[in-house]
């Protein structure tokens, strides 16, 4: 049985890339005219179909539904905190070396690299922690 119309056709290349990160090897499709993607890993074959009347969505076998759901979930916008949690050690080291509370403070002017508040403003640890906390909850800006 097939799970119909689950994967948007515009996401086919990204799904293919996702399967490769999971260890699947993309192989030639069969002679089935509806087959648009075939991938294999350890004897498991994932096949993606485009039904004749389907204009925007692709289908998979029921057994592969979990892979498509995992892919769709991975495509959702992450928060800054989630992005940091997923960083490699190298990415995290680079991020920590470049990041400061000023980067996300509304008073910081990135053009002049200075704080644009009046001279009586005192940036205290509690304020810095609050603006970093708010920034961590925001969606990643790419």
C-alpha positions, 0 to 999 in steps of 0.5 A: 500500500502507498501513502499518497500525496505526502511529499511536495514535489518541490522538496524531492531534491532535498528529500534525496539529500536527506536520504543520503545523509541517512546512509541511503544510496540513490540508484536508478529508477525502475521502468515504472513510469510513476517512479521518480526516486529510488534509494537503497540501504542495507537491503531496504529500498525507498521508492517515491512515486508521482501519480499520473493525476498528482500535480504537487505531491508525491507518494511513498510506500507505507513502510517509508512513511516514517522517513518522510515524516522525519524529513518534514520535521527536520525542515521546520524552522528551528529556534536559535537555541535548537540550532546551537544544540545541533552544532558540531564542536567546531561550529560551536567554538566559532559561534562562541568566539563571535557572539556577544549580548551586543549582537542581539541588543536593540541598542547596538548599531552594527554599522558603527559597532557601538551602543547607541544608547545615551551615556547613562545606560548601563548594560548589566548582566541581568539585562544581557541574560534577558536579551540573550534568552529572548534571542534564543527563542526566536526563529533562526535567521538564515 
